[in-house]
Amino acid sequence: MRAGRLDRRITIERVTETVNAYGERERTWASAGKLWAALDMKQTKIKETEVGAQLLPMSEIVWRVRHSQFTQDITEKDRIVWRGRSYDILGIHMMGRGDDVMITTKLRDTNG
């Protein structure tokens, strides 16, 4: 992938669980690192997902990043943050000869 296409700065966040003073578990997101990424519009899709008794649209947003030691450690438990919005990671796939990584995400529900 040409470097000029990597025009969006994304943050990979990782969740940690801690126990508060009341013994309750709390989840906290912290930055694991930043990457230059391309938003792959050709791979981005709108699907329908069932929520309760309703079918609602769900956008799958696909990001492409360069393969590195850092990207090898990204999992579906992490999330991407871009422009103040969080995206849950649905899948991670190596592309071609392993030079690029395709990360499929969905926009995180604002309640979570």
The first five atom37 places (N, CA, C, CB, O) and aatype in JSON, in Angstrom:
{
  "aatype": [12, 1, 0, 7, 1, 10, 3, 1, 1, 9, 16, 9, 6, 1, 19, 16, 6, 16, 19, 2, 0, 18, 7, 6, 1, 6, 1, 16, 17, 0, 15, 0, 7, 11, 10, 17, 0, 0, 10, 3, 12, 11, 5, 16, 11, 9, 11, 6, 16, 6, 19, 7, 0, 5, 10, 10, 14, 12, 15, 6, 9, 19, 17, 1, 19, 1, 8, 15, 5, 13, 16, 5, 3, 9, 16, 6, 11, 3, 1, 9, 19, 17, 1, 7, 1, 15, 18, 3, 9, 10, 7, 9, 8, 12, 12, 7, 1, 7, 3, 3, 19, 12, 9, 16, 16, 11, 10, 1, 3, 16, 2, 7],
  "atom_mask": [
    [1, 1, 1, 1, 1],
    [1, 1, 1, 1, 1],
    [1, 1, 1, 1, 1],
    [1, 1, 1, 0, 1],
    [1, 1, 1, 1, 1],
    [1, 1, 1, 1, 1],
    [1, 1, 1, 1, 1],
    [1, 1, 1, 1, 1],
    [1, 1, 1, 1, 1],
    [1, 1, 1, 1, 1],
    [1, 1, 1, 1, 1],
    [1, 1, 1, 1, 1],
    [1, 1, 1, 1, 1],
    [1, 1, 1, 1, 1],
    [1, 1, 1, 1, 1],
    [1, 1, 1, 1, 1],
    [1, 1, 1, 1, 1],
    [1, 1, 1, 1, 1],
    [1, 1, 1, 1, 1],
    [1, 1, 1, 1, 1],
    [1, 1, 1, 1, 1],
    [1, 1, 1, 1, 1],
    [1, 1, 1, 0, 1],
    [1, 1, 1, 1, 1],
    [1, 1, 1, 1, 1],
    [1, 1, 1, 1, 1],
    [1, 1, 1, 1, 1],
    [1, 1, 1, 1, 1],
    [1, 1, 1, 1, 1],
    [1, 1, 1, 1, 1],
    [1, 1, 1, 1, 1],
    [1, 1, 1, 1, 1],
    [1, 1, 1, 0, 1],
    [1, 1, 1, 1, 1],
    [1, 1, 1, 1, 1],
    [1, 1, 1, 1, 1],
    [1, 1, 1, 1, 1],
    [1, 1, 1, 1, 1],
    [1, 1, 1, 1, 1],
    [1, 1, 1, 1, 1],
    [1, 1, 1, 1, 1],
    [1, 1, 1, 1, 1],
    [1, 1, 1, 1, 1],
    [1, 1, 1, 1, 1],
    [1, 1, 1, 1, 1],
    [1, 1, 1, 1, 1],
    [1, 1, 1, 1, 1],
    [1, 1, 1, 1, 1],
    [1, 1, 1, 1, 1],
    [1, 1, 1, 1, 1],
    [1, 1, 1, 1, 1],
    [1, 1, 1, 0, 1],
    [1, 1, 1, 1, 1],
    [1, 1, 1, 1, 1],
    [1, 1, 1, 1, 1],
    [1, 1, 1, 1, 1],
    [1, 1, 1, 1, 1],
    [1, 1, 1, 1, 1],
    [1, 1, 1, 1, 1],
    [1, 1, 1, 1, 1],
    [1, 1, 1, 1, 1],
    [1, 1, 1, 1, 1],
    [1, 1, 1, 1, 1],
    [1, 1, 1, 1, 1],
    [1, 1, 1, 1, 1],
    [1, 1, 1, 1, 1],
    [1, 1, 1, 1, 1],
    [1, 1, 1, 1, 1],
    [1, 1, 1, 1, 1],
    [1, 1, 1, 1, 1],
    [1, 1, 1, 1, 1],
    [1, 1, 1, 1, 1],
    [1, 1, 1, 1, 1],
    [1, 1, 1, 1, 1],
    [1, 1, 1, 1, 1],
    [1, 1, 1, 1, 1],
    [1, 1, 1, 1, 1],
    [1, 1, 1, 1, 1],
    [1, 1, 1, 1, 1],
    [1, 1, 1, 1, 1],
    [1, 1, 1, 1, 1],
    [1, 1, 1, 1, 1],
    [1, 1, 1, 1, 1],
    [1, 1, 1, 0, 1],
    [1, 1, 1, 1, 1],
    [1, 1, 1, 1, 1],
    [1, 1, 1, 1, 1],
    [1, 1, 1, 1, 1],
    [1, 1, 1, 1, 1],
    [1, 1, 1, 1, 1],
    [1, 1, 1, 0, 1],
    [1, 1, 1, 1, 1],
    [1, 1, 1, 1, 1],
    [1, 1, 1, 1, 1],
    [1, 1, 1, 1, 1],
    [1, 1, 1, 0, 1],
    [1, 1, 1, 1, 1],
    [1, 1, 1, 0, 1],
    [1, 1, 1, 1, 1],
    [1, 1, 1, 1, 1],
    [1, 1, 1, 1, 1],
    [1, 1, 1, 1, 1],
    [1, 1, 1, 1, 1],
    [1, 1, 1, 1, 1],
    [1, 1, 1, 1, 1],
    [1, 1, 1, 1, 1],
    [1, 1, 1, 1, 1],
    [1, 1, 1, 1, 1],
    [1, 1, 1, 1, 1],
    [1, 1, 1, 1, 1],
    [1, 1, 1, 1, 1],
    [1, 1, 1, 0, 1]
  ],
  "atom_positions": [
    [[0.85, -1.17, 0.0], [0.0, 0.0, 0.0], [0.9, 1.23, 0.0], [-0.97, 0.0, 1.22], [1.92, 1.26, 0.69]],
    [[0.52, 2.21, -0.75], [1.29, 3.45, -0.82], [1.07, 4.28, 0.43], [0.91, 4.25, -2.07], [-0.04, 4.35, 0.96]],
    [[2.14, 4.9, 0.89], [2.09, 5.66, 2.14], [1.07, 6.8, 2.08], [3.46, 6.23, 2.47], [0.49, 7.14, 3.11]],
    [[0.84, 7.38, 0.91], [-0.11, 8.49, 0.78], [-1.53, 8.11, 1.12], [0.0, 0.0, 0.0], [-2.33, 8.98, 1.47]],
    [[-1.86, 6.84, 1.03], [-3.22, 6.39, 1.36], [-3.43, 6.27, 2.87], [-3.51, 5.04, 0.69], [-4.57, 6.26, 3.34]],
    [[-2.37, 6.18, 3.61], [-2.46, 6.09, 5.07], [-2.62, 7.5, 5.64], [-1.19, 5.37, 5.68], [-1.67, 8.07, 6.18]],
    [[-3.81, 8.03, 5.5], [-4.03, 9.45, 5.8], [-4.89, 9.7, 7.05], [-4.68, 10.1, 4.63], [-5.3, 10.84, 7.3]],
    [[-5.14, 8.65, 7.83], [-5.93, 8.82, 9.05], [-5.14, 8.29, 10.23], [-7.3, 8.11, 8.93], [-4.61, 7.17, 10.18]],
    [[-5.05, 9.08, 11.28], [-4.32, 8.68, 12.48], [-5.3, 8.05, 13.45], [-3.59, 9.9, 13.14], [-6.18, 8.73, 13.97]],
    [[-5.18, 6.75, 13.68], [-6.08, 6.04, 14.58], [-5.34, 5.64, 15.85], [-6.67, 4.79, 13.87], [-4.12, 5.52, 15.87]],
    [[-6.11, 5.44, 16.9], [-5.55, 4.98, 18.17], [-6.11, 3.6, 18.46], [-5.9, 5.97, 19.34], [-7.31, 3.36, 18.34]],
    [[-5.22, 2.69, 18.82], [-5.65, 1.37, 19.27], [-5.74, 1.44, 20.79], [-4.65, 0.23, 18.8], [-4.78, 1.81, 21.47]],
    [[-6.91, 1.09, 21.31], [-7.1, 1.09, 22.76], [-7.3, -0.33, 23.25], [-8.31, 1.97, 23.16], [-7.89, -1.17, 22.57]],
    [[-6.79, -0.58, 24.46], [-6.87, -1.89, 25.08], [-7.58, -1.74, 26.43], [-5.44, -2.53, 25.26], [-7.34, -0.77, 27.15]],
    [[-8.43, -2.68, 26.75], [-9.19, -2.61, 28.0], [-8.4, -3.27, 29.13], [-10.56, -3.3, 27.83], [-7.7, -4.26, 28.94]],
    [[-8.53, -2.68, 30.31], [-7.98, -3.29, 31.52], [-9.09, -3.33, 32.55], [-6.72, -2.5, 32.05], [-9.94, -2.44, 32.6]],
    [[-9.08, -4.34, 33.37], [-10.07, -4.45, 34.44], [-9.39, -4.2, 35.77], [-10.76, -5.84, 34.44], [-8.32, -4.74, 36.05]],
    [[-10.02, -3.38, 36.59], [-9.53, -3.11, 37.93], [-10.68, -3.34, 38.91], [-8.97, -1.65, 38.04], [-11.84, -3.43, 38.51]],
    [[-10.35, -3.43, 40.15], [-11.37, -3.59, 41.2], [-11.38, -2.3, 42.01], [-11.08, -4.86, 42.11], [-10.34, -1.86, 42.51]],
    [[-12.56, -1.7, 42.13], [-12.66, -0.44, 42.87], [-12.75, -0.7, 44.37], [-13.88, 0.38, 42.39], [-12.68, -1.85, 44.82]],
    [[-12.91, 0.35, 45.13], [-12.93, 0.26, 46.59], [-14.11, -0.57, 47.11], [-12.98, 1.64, 47.19], [-14.07, -1.05, 48.24]],
    [[-15.16, -0.73, 46.29], [-16.33, -1.49, 46.7], [-16.25, -2.95, 46.25], [-17.59, -0.85, 46.13], [-17.19, -3.72, 46.46]],
    [[-15.13, -3.33, 45.63], [-14.96, -4.7, 45.17], [-15.59, -4.97, 43.81], [0.0, 0.0, 0.0], [-15.66, -6.12, 43.38]],
    [[-16.05, -3.92, 43.15], [-16.67, -4.07, 41.84], [-15.61, -3.97, 40.76], [-17.78, -3.01, 41.63], [-14.65, -3.21, 40.88]],
    [[-15.8, -4.76, 39.7], [-14.88, -4.69, 38.57], [-15.22, -3.49, 37.68], [-14.93, -6.0, 37.75], [-16.39, -3.25, 37.38]],
    [[-14.2, -2.77, 37.29], [-14.38, -1.63, 36.38], [-13.5, -1.83, 35.17], [-14.05, -0.28, 37.09], [-12.34, -2.24, 35.28]],
    [[-14.06, -1.54, 34.01], [-13.3, -1.63, 32.76], [-12.83, -0.24, 32.36], [-14.15, -2.27, 31.63], [-13.61, 0.72, 32.35]],
    [[-11.55, -0.14, 32.03], [-10.97, 1.13, 31.62], [-10.23, 0.92, 30.31], [-10.02, 1.69, 32.72], [-9.49, -0.05, 30.15]],
    [[-10.43, 1.84, 29.37], [-9.72, 1.79, 28.09], [-8.52, 2.71, 28.15], [-10.66, 2.17, 26.92], [-8.6, 3.84, 28.64]],
    [[-7.4, 2.21, 27.63], [-6.17, 3.02, 27.58], [-5.52, 2.84, 26.22], [-5.19, 2.63, 28.73], [-5.63, 1.78, 25.6]],
    [[-4.85, 3.88, 25.77], [-4.17, 3.84, 24.48], [-3.03, 2.83, 24.51], [-3.64, 5.23, 24.1], [-2.19, 2.85, 25.41]],
    [[-3.02, 1.94, 23.5], [-1.92, 0.99, 23.35], [-0.93, 1.5, 22.3], [-2.45, -0.41, 22.95], [0.22, 1.07, 22.27]],
    [[-1.38, 2.44, 21.44], [-0.52, 3.0, 20.41], [-1.32, 3.65, 19.31], [0.0, 0.0, 0.0], [-2.54, 3.5, 19.23]],
    [[-0.62, 4.38, 18.46], [-1.24, 5.07, 17.33], [-0.67, 4.52, 16.03], [-1.03, 6.6, 17.41], [0.49, 4.11, 15.97]],
    [[-1.51, 4.52, 14.99], [-1.12, 4.02, 13.68], [-1.65, 4.94, 12.58], [-1.62, 2.58, 13.46], [-2.69, 5.59, 12.75]],
    [[-0.94, 5.0, 11.48], [-1.49, 5.62, 10.28], [-2.28, 4.55, 9.56], [-0.36, 6.23, 9.36], [-1.82, 3.42, 9.4]],
    [[-3.49, 4.9, 9.13], [-4.39, 3.93, 8.51], [-5.08, 4.53, 7.3], [-5.42, 3.43, 9.52], [-5.16, 5.75, 7.14]],
    [[-5.57, 3.64, 6.46], [-6.41, 4.03, 5.33], [-7.81, 3.49, 5.59], [-5.83, 3.49, 3.96], [-7.97, 2.36, 6.04]],
    [[-8.8, 4.3, 5.31], [-10.18, 3.86, 5.4], [-10.52, 3.22, 4.06], [-11.17, 5.06, 5.74], [-10.53, 3.91, 3.03]],
    [[-10.78, 1.94, 4.05], [-10.99, 1.19, 2.81], [-12.47, 1.21, 2.43], [-10.5, -0.28, 2.95], [-13.24, 0.36, 2.88]],
    [[-12.86, 2.17, 1.63], [-14.27, 2.33, 1.26], [-14.79, 1.18, 0.39], [-14.47, 3.64, 0.53], [-15.98, 0.89, 0.4]],
    [[-13.91, 0.52, -0.36], [-14.34, -0.6, -1.2], [-14.8, -1.79, -0.37], [-13.21, -1.03, -2.13], [-15.68, -2.54, -0.79]],
    [[-14.21, -1.96, 0.81], [-14.54, -3.09, 1.67], [-15.62, -2.75, 2.7], [-13.3, -3.57, 2.38], [-16.2, -3.65, 3.31]],
    [[-15.89, -1.46, 2.91], [-16.87, -1.05, 3.92], [-18.28, -1.42, 3.44], [-16.77, 0.49, 4.19], [-18.63, -1.18, 2.29]],
    [[-19.08, -2.02, 4.35], [-20.41, -2.52, 4.0], [-21.43, -2.06, 5.02], [-20.4, -4.05, 3.89], [-21.11, -1.75, 6.17]],
    [[-22.68, -2.02, 4.59], [-23.78, -1.79, 5.51], [-24.6, -3.08, 5.54], [-24.66, -0.54, 5.09], [-25.08, -3.54, 4.5]],
    [[-24.75, -3.64, 6.72], [-25.51, -4.87, 6.91], [-26.68, -4.57, 7.83], [-24.61, -6.02, 7.49], [-26.77, -3.49, 8.41]],
    [[-27.55, -5.54, 7.97], [-28.62, -5.42, 8.95], [-28.32, -6.35, 10.1], [-30.01, -5.73, 8.32], [-27.86, -7.48, 9.9]],
    [[-28.57, -5.89, 11.3], [-28.37, -6.7, 12.48], [-29.63, -6.65, 13.32], [-27.13, -6.23, 13.29], [-30.31, -5.62, 13.37]],
    [[-29.95, -7.74, 13.99], [-31.16, -7.8, 14.79], [-30.87, -7.33, 16.21], [-31.75, -9.22, 14.79], [-30.02, -7.88, 16.9]],
    [[-31.61, -6.31, 16.63], [-31.51, -5.8, 18.0], [-32.92, -5.86, 18.57], [-30.91, -4.32, 18.05], [-33.81, -5.12, 18.14]],
    [[-33.11, -6.75, 19.54], [-34.47, -6.96, 20.04], [-35.32, -7.55, 18.93], [0.0, 0.0, 0.0], [-34.97, -8.59, 18.37]],
    [[-36.4, -6.92, 18.62], [-37.27, -7.39, 17.55], [-37.11, -6.55, 16.28], [-38.72, -7.37, 18.0], [-37.9, -6.69, 15.35]],
    [[-36.09, -5.69, 16.25], [-35.89, -4.8, 15.11], [-34.65, -5.16, 14.32], [-35.8, -3.35, 15.58], [-33.66, -5.64, 14.87]],
    [[-34.73, -4.93, 13.01], [-33.55, -5.02, 12.17], [-32.99, -3.61, 12.0], [-33.88, -5.68, 10.77], [-33.69, -2.72, 11.52]],
    [[-31.74, -3.41, 12.4], [-31.13, -2.1, 12.32], [-29.9, -2.17, 11.43], [-30.74, -1.58, 13.73], [-29.22, -3.2, 11.38]],
    [[-29.6, -1.08, 10.71], [-28.4, -1.09, 9.88], [-27.14, -1.05, 10.74], [-28.41, 0.1, 8.9], [-27.1, -0.39, 11.77]],
    [[-26.12, -1.78, 10.29], [-24.84, -1.78, 10.97], [-23.76, -1.63, 9.91], [-24.63, -3.08, 11.83], [-23.69, -2.42, 8.97]],
    [[-22.94, -0.63, 10.05], [-21.86, -0.41, 9.1], [-20.61, -1.15, 9.55], [-21.57, 1.09, 8.94], [-20.19, -1.04, 10.7]],
    [[-20.03, -1.91, 8.63], [-18.72, -2.5, 8.87], [-17.7, -1.59, 8.21], [-18.64, -3.98, 8.31], [-17.7, -1.43, 6.99]],
    [[-16.84, -1.02, 9.0], [-15.82, -0.1, 8.51], [-14.5, -0.85, 8.47], [-15.72, 1.19, 9.41], [-14.11, -1.49, 9.45]],
    [[-13.81, -0.78, 7.34], [-12.57, -1.52, 7.16], [-11.4, -0.55, 7.1], [-12.62, -2.38, 5.87], [-11.41, 0.42, 6.35]],
    [[-10.38, -0.83, 7.91], [-9.17, -0.03, 7.99], [-8.02, -0.87, 7.47], [-8.89, 0.47, 9.44], [-7.98, -2.08, 7.69]],
    [[-7.08, -0.24, 6.78], [-5.85, -0.93, 6.37], [-4.67, -0.23, 7.01], [-5.7, -0.95, 4.8], [-4.56, 1.0, 6.98]],
    [[-3.8, -1.02, 7.6], [-2.6, -0.51, 8.25], [-1.41, -1.34, 7.77], [-2.73, -0.55, 9.8], [-1.58, -2.43, 7.23]],
    [[-0.23, -0.81, 7.98], [0.98, -1.55, 7.66], [1.25, -2.61, 8.72], [2.19, -0.6, 7.53], [1.03, -2.39, 9.91]],
    [[1.72, -3.76, 8.26], [2.08, -4.82, 9.19], [3.31, -4.42, 9.99], [2.34, -6.14, 8.43], [4.27, -3.87, 9.44]],
    [[3.28, -4.68, 11.29], [4.42, -4.39, 12.17], [4.3, -5.3, 13.4], [4.45, -2.87, 12.59], [3.33, -6.03, 13.55]],
    [[5.31, -5.25, 14.24], [5.26, -6.02, 15.49], [4.04, -5.58, 16.32], [6.57, -5.84, 16.3], [3.38, -6.41, 16.95]],
    [[3.76, -4.28, 16.32], [2.62, -3.76, 17.08], [1.3, -4.3, 16.53], [2.61, -2.21, 17.03], [0.44, -4.72, 17.31]],
    [[1.13, -4.31, 15.21], [-0.14, -4.78, 14.64], [-0.35, -6.28, 14.85], [-0.2, -4.46, 13.15], [-1.48, -6.74, 14.83]],
    [[0.72, -7.03, 15.05], [0.59, -8.47, 15.33], [-0.09, -8.71, 16.67], [1.97, -9.16, 15.33], [-0.71, -9.75, 16.87]],
    [[0.0, -7.75, 17.58], [-0.56, -7.9, 18.92], [-2.0, -7.4, 19.04], [0.3, -7.16, 19.91], [-2.62, -7.56, 20.09]],
    [[-2.55, -6.81, 17.98], [-3.93, -6.31, 18.02], [-4.88, -7.51, 17.96], [-4.22, -5.31, 16.84], [-4.69, -8.43, 17.16]],
    [[-5.92, -7.5, 18.82], [-6.91, -8.57, 18.85], [-8.32, -7.98, 18.8], [-6.73, -9.45, 20.12], [-8.5, -6.76, 18.83]],
    [[-9.3, -8.86, 18.71], [-10.7, -8.44, 18.7], [-11.14, -7.85, 20.05], [-11.6, -9.62, 18.35], [-12.21, -7.25, 20.13]],
    [[-10.33, -8.01, 21.09], [-10.65, -7.41, 22.39], [-10.3, -5.92, 22.41], [-9.9, -8.15, 23.5], [-10.78, -5.19, 23.28]],
    [[-9.47, -5.47, 21.47], [-9.09, -4.07, 21.4], [-10.15, -3.28, 20.64], [-7.71, -3.9, 20.72], [-11.13, -3.85, 20.16]],
    [[-9.95, -1.98, 20.55], [-10.85, -1.15, 19.75], [-10.03, -0.04, 19.09], [-12.0, -0.55, 20.63], [-8.9, 0.24, 19.48]],
    [[-10.64, 0.57, 18.09], [-10.03, 1.69, 17.38], [-10.78, 2.95, 17.74], [-10.03, 1.46, 15.83], [-12.01, 2.95, 17.83]],
    [[-10.05, 4.03, 17.95], [-10.66, 5.33, 18.18], [-10.16, 6.26, 17.08], [-10.33, 5.9, 19.61], [-8.96, 6.37, 16.83]],
    [[-11.1, 6.92, 16.42], [-10.78, 7.87, 15.36], [-11.79, 9.01, 15.43], [-10.79, 7.19, 13.94], [-13.0, 8.79, 15.44]],
    [[-11.27, 10.22, 15.48], [-12.11, 11.43, 15.56], [-13.12, 11.36, 16.7], [-12.85, 11.64, 14.25], [-14.27, 11.78, 16.55]],
    [[-12.69, 10.83, 17.83], [-13.54, 10.8, 19.02], [-14.59, 9.7, 19.03], [0.0, 0.0, 0.0], [-15.39, 9.63, 19.96]],
    [[-14.61, 8.85, 18.01], [-15.58, 7.76, 17.95], [-14.86, 6.43, 18.1], [-16.38, 7.79, 16.62], [-13.75, 6.26, 17.61]],
    [[-15.5, 5.5, 18.79], [-14.91, 4.19, 19.04], [-15.49, 3.14, 18.11], [-15.12, 3.77, 20.5], [-16.69, 3.13, 17.82]],
    [[-14.62, 2.25, 17.64], [-15.0, 1.19, 16.71], [-14.56, -0.16, 17.29], [-14.36, 1.41, 15.3], [-13.38, -0.37, 17.55]],
    [[-15.51, -1.06, 17.49], [-15.19, -2.4, 17.97], [-14.56, -3.2, 16.83], [-16.47, -3.13, 18.5], [-15.01, -3.11, 15.69]],
    [[-13.53, -3.96, 17.14], [-12.86, -4.76, 16.13], [-13.58, -6.09, 15.98], [-11.36, -4.99, 16.5], [-13.78, -6.82, 16.95]],
    [[-13.99, -6.39, 14.74], [-14.7, -7.64, 14.44], [-13.76, -8.7, 13.89], [-15.81, -7.37, 13.44], [-13.98, -9.89, 14.1]],
    [[-12.7, -8.28, 13.18], [-11.79, -9.24, 12.58], [-10.51, -8.57, 12.12], [0.0, 0.0, 0.0], [-10.49, -7.38, 11.82]],
    [[-9.44, -9.35, 12.05], [-8.13, -8.87, 11.63], [-7.58, -9.87, 10.62], [-7.15, -8.7, 12.86], [-7.53, -11.07, 10.9]],
    [[-7.17, -9.38, 9.44], [-6.72, -10.27, 8.37], [-5.46, -9.73, 7.72], [-7.82, -10.45, 7.32], [-5.35, -8.53, 7.44]],
    [[-4.51, -10.62, 7.49], [-3.3, -10.25, 6.75], [-3.66, -10.17, 5.27], [-2.15, -11.29, 6.99], [-4.44, -10.97, 4.77]],
    [[-3.09, -9.19, 4.58], [-3.38, -9.0, 3.17], [-2.13, -9.31, 2.34], [-3.86, -7.55, 2.9], [-1.0, -9.06, 2.76]],
    [[-2.36, -9.87, 1.17], [-1.26, -10.12, 0.24], [-0.17, -10.96, 0.85], [0.0, 0.0, 0.0], [-0.42, -12.04, 1.39]],
    [[1.04, -10.47, 0.76], [2.21, -11.2, 1.27], [2.52, -10.82, 2.72], [3.43, -10.92, 0.4], [3.63, -11.04, 3.19]],
    [[1.56, -10.26, 3.4], [1.75, -9.92, 4.8], [2.26, -8.51, 5.03], [0.0, 0.0, 0.0], [2.68, -8.19, 6.14]],
    [[2.22, -7.67, 4.0], [2.67, -6.29, 4.16], [1.63, -5.42, 4.83], [3.04, -5.7, 2.82], [1.96, -4.47, 5.54]],
    [[0.36, -5.73, 4.61], [-0.74, -4.93, 5.14], [-1.65, -5.78, 6.01], [-1.55, -4.3, 3.99], [-1.7, -7.0, 5.88]],
    [[-2.37, -5.1, 6.89], [-3.34, -5.75, 7.76], [-4.68, -5.05, 7.55], [-2.88, -5.7, 9.27], [-4.75, -3.82, 7.56]],
    [[-5.73, -5.82, 7.37], [-7.07, -5.28, 7.22], [-7.8, -5.53, 8.53], [-7.82, -5.93, 6.0], [-7.89, -6.66, 9.0]],
    [[-8.33, -4.44, 9.13], [-9.06, -4.54, 10.39], [-10.51, -4.15, 10.13], [-8.42, -3.62, 11.49], [-10.8, -3.01, 9.76]],
    [[-11.41, -5.1, 10.33], [-12.84, -4.85, 10.14], [-13.44, -4.45, 11.49], [-13.56, -6.11, 9.56], [-13.23, -5.12, 12.5]],
    [[-14.19, -3.34, 11.48], [-14.75, -2.8, 12.72], [-16.21, -2.43, 12.54], [-13.96, -1.57, 13.18], [-16.73, -2.41, 11.42]],
    [[-16.86, -2.13, 13.64], [-18.19, -1.51, 13.61], [-18.2, -0.38, 14.63], [-19.33, -2.56, 13.92], [-17.53, -0.44, 15.66]],
    [[-18.97, 0.64, 14.3], [-19.07, 1.79, 15.2], [-19.67, 1.32, 16.51], [-19.94, 2.92, 14.59], [-20.7, 0.65, 16.54]],
    [[-19.01, 1.66, 17.6], [-19.43, 1.23, 18.93], [-20.71, 1.95, 19.34], [-18.31, 1.49, 19.97], [-20.88, 3.14, 19.08]],
    [[-21.6, 1.2, 19.98], [-22.82, 1.78, 20.53], [-22.43, 2.84, 21.55], [-23.72, 0.68, 21.19], [-21.58, 2.59, 22.4]],
    [[-23.04, 4.01, 21.48], [-22.68, 5.11, 22.36], [-22.98, 4.8, 23.82], [-23.4, 6.36, 21.94], [-22.49, 5.51, 24.7]],
    [[-23.77, 3.77, 24.09], [-24.07, 3.39, 25.49], [-22.95, 2.57, 26.12], [-25.36, 2.59, 25.55], [-22.91, 2.44, 27.34]],
    [[-22.01, 2.01, 25.29], [-21.02, 1.12, 25.85], [-19.66, 1.64, 25.7], [0.0, 0.0, 0.0], [-18.71, 1.0, 26.13]]
  ]
}
